[in-house]
Amino acid sequence: MKNLLPLDVDKKLTVIYRVEAGCLGPDGLNYISGFCKFAQSELQTLDSGYIVWNITHRADKTLPEIQYGLVGKTIDSRKVEKYLSAFGNTIDDFEGQLSEHLATLISQFMSTYEGSGH
């Protein structure tokens, strides 16, 4: 299936990742909006052939940290696993890599504020 990339946008997996302000430190609420915009722009090219990213603030703790959708509908982890397997990936590996990538982005983002005296 890799030779069919990039997929049409309506066939891509939507990944909604909700970032908690606390991961940006005690003043995270001051930075969360800017971080989400930064992370969104940085992730746009990551697996862009079959993923649509939506990085947002997790203001509502009742919503899951990560949510997947396809064709405008939320899908469960079993369907996500099946979808990702078509691209040689597993949900565990995908989420692990995403967490590592976001941790790196948090460090990069926060270092710009620390270095600028904010």
RAMOTA-V108549 format. One record per residue. N is the residue number from 1. RES is the residue in one small letter. PHI is phi in degrees with one decimal (NA if undefined). PSI is psi in whole degrees, -180 to 180 (NA if undefined). OMEGA is omega in radians with two decimals (999 if undefined). Layout:
n=N res=RES phi=PHI psi=PSI omega=OMEGA
n=N res=RES phi=PHI psi=PSI omega=OMEGA
//
This chain:
n=1 res=m phi=NA psi=-20 omega=-3.13
n=2 res=k phi=-59.3 psi=-30 omega=-3.13
n=3 res=n phi=-73.6 psi=-6 omega=3.11
n=4 res=l phi=-94.9 psi=1 omega=-3.10
n=5 res=l phi=-76.7 psi=150 omega=-0.07
n=6 res=p phi=-79.7 psi=149 omega=3.10
n=7 res=l phi=-76.7 psi=159 omega=2.97
n=8 res=d phi=-62.2 psi=149 omega=-3.05
n=9 res=v phi=-57.8 psi=-33 omega=-3.12
n=10 res=d phi=-73.9 psi=-9 omega=3.11
n=11 res=k phi=-105.5 psi=-2 omega=-3.14
n=12 res=k phi=-83.2 psi=151 omega=3.07
n=13 res=l phi=-77.4 psi=127 omega=3.06
n=14 res=t phi=-90.0 psi=128 omega=3.11
n=15 res=v phi=-116.3 psi=114 omega=3.05
n=16 res=i phi=-99.2 psi=118 omega=3.10
n=17 res=y phi=-116.3 psi=120 omega=-3.11
n=18 res=r phi=-99.4 psi=117 omega=-3.08
n=19 res=v phi=-95.4 psi=130 omega=3.09
n=20 res=e phi=-84.2 psi=138 omega=-3.12
n=21 res=a phi=-57.6 psi=-33 omega=-3.11
n=22 res=g phi=-60.5 psi=-23 omega=3.13
n=23 res=c phi=-71.0 psi=-10 omega=3.11
n=24 res=l phi=-101.1 psi=13 omega=3.10
n=25 res=g phi=99.2 psi=-179 omega=-3.07
n=26 res=p phi=-62.7 psi=-24 omega=3.10
n=27 res=d phi=-101.6 psi=24 omega=-3.06
n=28 res=g phi=-55.3 psi=-33 omega=3.12
n=29 res=l phi=-60.9 psi=-27 omega=3.12
n=30 res=n phi=-72.9 psi=-21 omega=-3.01
n=31 res=y phi=-112.9 psi=-15 omega=-2.94
n=32 res=i phi=-59.3 psi=-41 omega=-3.13
n=33 res=s phi=-63.1 psi=-47 omega=3.12
n=34 res=g phi=-63.7 psi=-39 omega=3.13
n=35 res=f phi=-65.2 psi=-44 omega=-3.12
n=36 res=c phi=-60.5 psi=-41 omega=3.08
n=37 res=k phi=-63.7 psi=-44 omega=3.12
n=38 res=f phi=-61.5 psi=-50 omega=-3.12
n=39 res=a phi=-63.5 psi=-40 omega=3.11
n=40 res=q phi=-58.0 psi=-47 omega=-3.12
n=41 res=s phi=-68.9 psi=-35 omega=-3.14
n=42 res=e phi=-71.5 psi=-34 omega=-3.08
n=43 res=l phi=-85.3 psi=-14 omega=-3.08
n=44 res=q phi=-49.4 psi=-36 omega=-3.08
n=45 res=t phi=-91.2 psi=-10 omega=-3.12
n=46 res=l phi=-74.0 psi=116 omega=-3.13
n=47 res=d phi=52.7 psi=34 omega=-3.04
n=48 res=s phi=-66.1 psi=-14 omega=3.10
n=49 res=g phi=-70.1 psi=-22 omega=-3.13
n=50 res=y phi=-142.1 psi=8 omega=-3.14
n=51 res=i phi=-126.6 psi=140 omega=2.95
n=52 res=v phi=-115.0 psi=121 omega=-3.08
n=53 res=w phi=-93.3 psi=145 omega=3.01
n=54 res=n phi=-142.0 psi=98 omega=-3.13
n=55 res=i phi=-98.6 psi=124 omega=-3.04
n=56 res=t phi=-143.1 psi=165 omega=3.11
n=57 res=h phi=-75.2 psi=135 omega=3.09
n=58 res=r phi=-90.7 psi=77 omega=3.14
n=59 res=a phi=-78.6 psi=-31 omega=-3.13
n=60 res=d phi=-102.1 psi=106 omega=-3.06
n=61 res=k phi=-70.0 psi=-10 omega=3.10
n=62 res=t phi=-78.8 psi=-17 omega=3.11
n=63 res=l phi=-84.1 psi=147 omega=-3.14
n=64 res=p phi=-67.5 psi=154 omega=3.11
n=65 res=e phi=-63.6 psi=-40 omega=-3.14
n=66 res=i phi=-130.3 psi=137 omega=-3.10
n=67 res=q phi=-139.0 psi=143 omega=-3.10
n=68 res=y phi=-117.4 psi=145 omega=3.09
n=69 res=g phi=-141.9 psi=158 omega=3.10
n=70 res=l phi=-147.6 psi=131 omega=-3.13
n=71 res=v phi=53.3 psi=42 omega=3.06
n=72 res=g phi=77.9 psi=6 omega=-3.13
n=73 res=k phi=-122.1 psi=144 omega=3.05
n=74 res=t phi=-69.3 psi=138 omega=3.12
n=75 res=i phi=-122.8 psi=154 omega=-3.10
n=76 res=d phi=-84.9 psi=171 omega=-3.05
n=77 res=s phi=-62.8 psi=-30 omega=3.11
n=78 res=r phi=-63.1 psi=-42 omega=3.13
n=79 res=k phi=-72.5 psi=-34 omega=3.08
n=80 res=v phi=-63.1 psi=-44 omega=3.13
n=81 res=e phi=-58.9 psi=-45 omega=3.13
n=82 res=k phi=-62.9 psi=-45 omega=3.14
n=83 res=y phi=-61.0 psi=-51 omega=-3.09
n=84 res=l phi=-65.1 psi=-31 omega=-3.13
n=85 res=s phi=-62.7 psi=-28 omega=3.10
n=86 res=a phi=-65.1 psi=-18 omega=3.14
n=87 res=f phi=-112.4 psi=18 omega=3.08
n=88 res=g phi=71.5 psi=30 omega=-3.09
n=89 res=n phi=-130.1 psi=161 omega=3.03
n=90 res=t phi=-118.0 psi=161 omega=-3.14
n=91 res=i phi=-64.6 psi=-38 omega=3.13
n=92 res=d phi=-64.0 psi=-46 omega=3.12
n=93 res=d phi=-65.2 psi=-43 omega=-3.13
n=94 res=f phi=-60.0 psi=-50 omega=-3.12
n=95 res=e phi=-68.1 psi=-35 omega=3.08
n=96 res=g phi=-64.2 psi=-45 omega=3.12
n=97 res=q phi=-65.6 psi=-38 omega=3.11
n=98 res=l phi=-64.5 psi=-44 omega=3.12
n=99 res=s phi=-61.6 psi=-43 omega=3.11
n=100 res=e phi=-63.3 psi=-43 omega=-3.13
n=101 res=h phi=-63.8 psi=-43 omega=3.14
n=102 res=l phi=-66.2 psi=-37 omega=3.09
n=103 res=a phi=-61.8 psi=-41 omega=3.09
n=104 res=t phi=-64.2 psi=-43 omega=3.13
n=105 res=l phi=-64.6 psi=-38 omega=3.09
n=106 res=i phi=-61.9 psi=-46 omega=3.12
n=107 res=s phi=-60.6 psi=-46 omega=3.13
n=108 res=q phi=-61.7 psi=-46 omega=-3.09
n=109 res=f phi=-64.2 psi=-47 omega=-3.09
n=110 res=m phi=-69.4 psi=-31 omega=3.11
n=111 res=s phi=-66.4 psi=-28 omega=3.09
n=112 res=t phi=-70.1 psi=-33 omega=3.11
n=113 res=y phi=-77.4 psi=-40 omega=3.13
n=114 res=e phi=-65.0 psi=-38 omega=-3.13
n=115 res=g phi=-75.0 psi=-18 omega=-3.09
n=116 res=s phi=-100.3 psi=3 omega=3.11
n=117 res=g phi=81.4 psi=12 omega=3.10
n=118 res=h phi=-78.0 psi=NA omega=999
//
